[in-house]
Amino acid sequence: MAEFKSYLSFYDFYNSISQWRYIRNTEQEEFLSVVLKTSESRRKELPKNITLWRAQIGHDLREYEIDGEKDAEECPFDVDRMKPLKYKASEGRANPKGISYLYTAYEKDTAIAEVRPWVGAYVSVAQLKVTKPLTLINCVAEKSQLKIYSNEPDVPERERKVWQNINEAFSKPVTQNDFVSDYVPTQIIAEMFRHNGLDGLVYKSSLCSGLNVALFDLDMARVINCTLFQVKSVRFCSVETGSQYFVEKKSL
């Protein structure tokens, strides 16, 4: 039975990859082996013709003429714009630079949330149809109330916790302030699944309650329609998690 050495195994792998990225040591290979083995129970079949959603911030303009007067109106992006260029991809949580994956979502609102639009932004939203039966790895794991263990938990709990950490790593939004090395651990895991004949990943969105789907081949889904939306509201909710400090002493 394959089992993780620790509930912190993903973080050990994450930290070690910054030192050994292209030539892996024994511990890294063992971790990946256990990830692959334990993923067998997480395989999810996605049937042909099921629909997914993909969003892009922005729009095209459609010109028209009325009574001899020319004008233009906003319209959704062209179908070719709603998929990434095959060899022009930037770094992503799942894909390395230059290798394009198709990032989609099960629901329209999840796809829109993932592009992080602002109030008033136009968002082109495409509906895509899966072109063949797919086998995905479901990274989503139920969260636990415990964050730190006084001792190593049992094998099932270690496995659940490691997969929770893997899911959170894929879910974390890509930002301009990230280091490229931050993406390497999840890219390696995704590439391992791809190498072993799997078609993509399912992971929870960190921006809403929905699920994202990353497909390893752009041709696994085709655009069947595209609609333009305008964002009317964005809601943020925060909770204080750290101690407050004061720059100036309070006057008595």
Buried (B, 14 or more C-beta within 10 A) or exposed (E): EEBBBBBBBBBBBBEBBEEEBEEBEEBBEBBBEBBBEBBEEBEBEBEEEBBBBBBBBBBBEEEEEEEEEEEEEEBBBEEEBBBBEEEEBEBBBBBBEEBBBBBBBBBBBBBBBBBEBEEEBBBBBBBBBBEEEBEBBBBBBEEEEEEEBEEEBEEEBBBBBBBBBBBBBBBBEBEEEEEEEBBBBBBBBBBBBBEEEBBBBBBBBBBBEBBBBBBBBBEBBEBEEBEBBEBEEEEEEEEEEEEEEEEEEEEE
